[in-house]
Amino acid sequence: MRYFKKIVGDKVYLSPINCDDYLKYVEWLNDRDISKYISNYTNMISLMTIIEKHILLLFRGKSLFIIQMQSIK
């Protein structure tokens, strides 16, 4: 999986989301323990919803971002 590091820290970096991450993102958004801090956890969010929202963001020149752990060297 390829990531493009936009902001790099000591342990993590911020990268635009890779389409291979959509399923994991949907799992997080539908996990009450995770999503209660970042979204409306009372609604179920589908994979298609995430894909549609990401396409709309891309057309507006924006993107979803993820936080990725740095590889230990």
Number of C-alpha atoms within 10 A of each C-alpha: 6 8 13 11 14 10 10 14 10 7 10 14 17 17 19 15 19 14 11 10 11 17 14 11 17 18 16 16 23 20 13 16 10 13 15 13 10 10 12 13 17 10 10 12 16 14 13 11 12 17 15 11 12 18 15 13 13 12 9 9 8 12 16 14 12 15 14 15 13 12 7 5 3
